[in-house]
Amino acid sequence: MAVQDYIRKRFFPHLWCQGCGHGIVLNSLIRAIEELGIRKNDLVMVSGIGCSSRITGYVDVHTLHTLHGRALAFATGVKMSRPELRVIVPMGDGDALAIGGNHFIHSARRNIDMTALVMNNQIYGMTGGQFSPLSGPGVKATTAPFGNIDHGFDVVKLATAAGASFVARTTTYHVHQMISILKEAISHKGFSVVEIMSQCPTYFGRKNKLGGAVDMLDYFKSHTTAKGSDAHKKDPLMIERGIFVKEDRPEYCSDYDMLVKELQLKGDA
Ligand code: SF4
């Protein structure tokens, strides 16, 4: 299977703005899937609402474009009924951690086998640039013209505390790292979370005077560092990239299957 076989060419050109990071994520995700040799029929992608969620429209696998914040709930239903399928859930920061925040922590707690992508551009792009739970203090947004006063979640810490068995962070600048992390996350048995710092030049970049897409990519290059590096020890404001959690833990569908089999043996089911 070649990379282009995973794309629904009839839906191109895509609707993302010029320079949007989501195209880089789509490209990397398809390359990761192609390198893993996953058959299209074995893969389901489930998304909610937002610019990032449009990814499901462009991939030629089984796709569900569902409700805002509810992608993980739909994905849980898919996985419970067909546990042999691989499930990937691309989400934006608002979709995953505001409207979908409860689904996010409970999916992590259950350690259900799927890959949750949090494409973090620190803003609601599709609806006009409102601040999100990942914007952080001082950020300007349509709903925070004088600067946001909310503190942001740290996706890695939140996912780890909630029980995700694979947690990683990368950026749209670090494409090779992104492909490699996505391959590990998709192959992991359990709930895997990959935060991808992604640029929204149209709203986040413009409102915060960060320049164009290239400047924003340059920011990811200069303000992030490999996990555990000296740069982070010297300057804790440097954001770490890499894999933070990777553990074998009981998986939800397997546990449920085992329970049903035990009950069947006893004649209770
Ligand atoms: S509004 Fe922002 S996130 Fe949405 S497509 Fe445009 S650049 Fe990308």
Residues whose N, C-alpha, C, O or C-beta is under 5 A from the ligand:
A	BS01	SF4	L15 W16 C17 C20 C51 G125 M126 Q199 C200 P201 T202 Y203
